[in-house]
Amino acid sequence: MTHCPGLRAAAVASSSAFGGIGIDAEPHEVLPPEAVELILLPAEQQAVAQLEAEDPSIAWHKLIFSAKESVFKTWFPLARKWLDFLECEITIDQQARTFSAHLLRTDTLHQGVDLSQITGTWMAEGPVGQGLLATAITVRSN
């Protein structure tokens, strides 16, 4: 489930087809500077600097935040353990509008589902300060 101003959404699927689902939506706004170091790893911050230089029309820090929220929503129902923002490294594929999440933990196999590497999709609607960012992940059942 996810909600933010302008959107409320839920995703459901058969557990025989999917081991996990995570969705998140956020206002397409800049992430407050004081939150950046709490949420993004140094490598992610460097990647955002490059992404911003290539395409300043997307709030890249906030997109990575949203991707990590989708990862957590996929992770927690399976692992029943907390996952910190800094235990997950997100890599954005700008052209494909996908992201990959690499979990920086050793306990990534839960209920038969390997969560060490997760791939998701993202979208950005409207310019920064307007519109929405959304991310989604589905993980197949084994």
Buried (B, 14 or more C-beta within 10 A) or exposed (E): EBEBEEEEEEBEEEEEEBBBBBBBBBBBBEBEEEEBEEBBBEEBBEBBEEBBEEEEEBBBBBBBBBBBBBBBBBBBBBBEEEBEBBBBBBBBEBEEEBBBBBBEBEEBEBBEBEBEEBBBBBEBEEEBEEBBBBBBBBBEBE
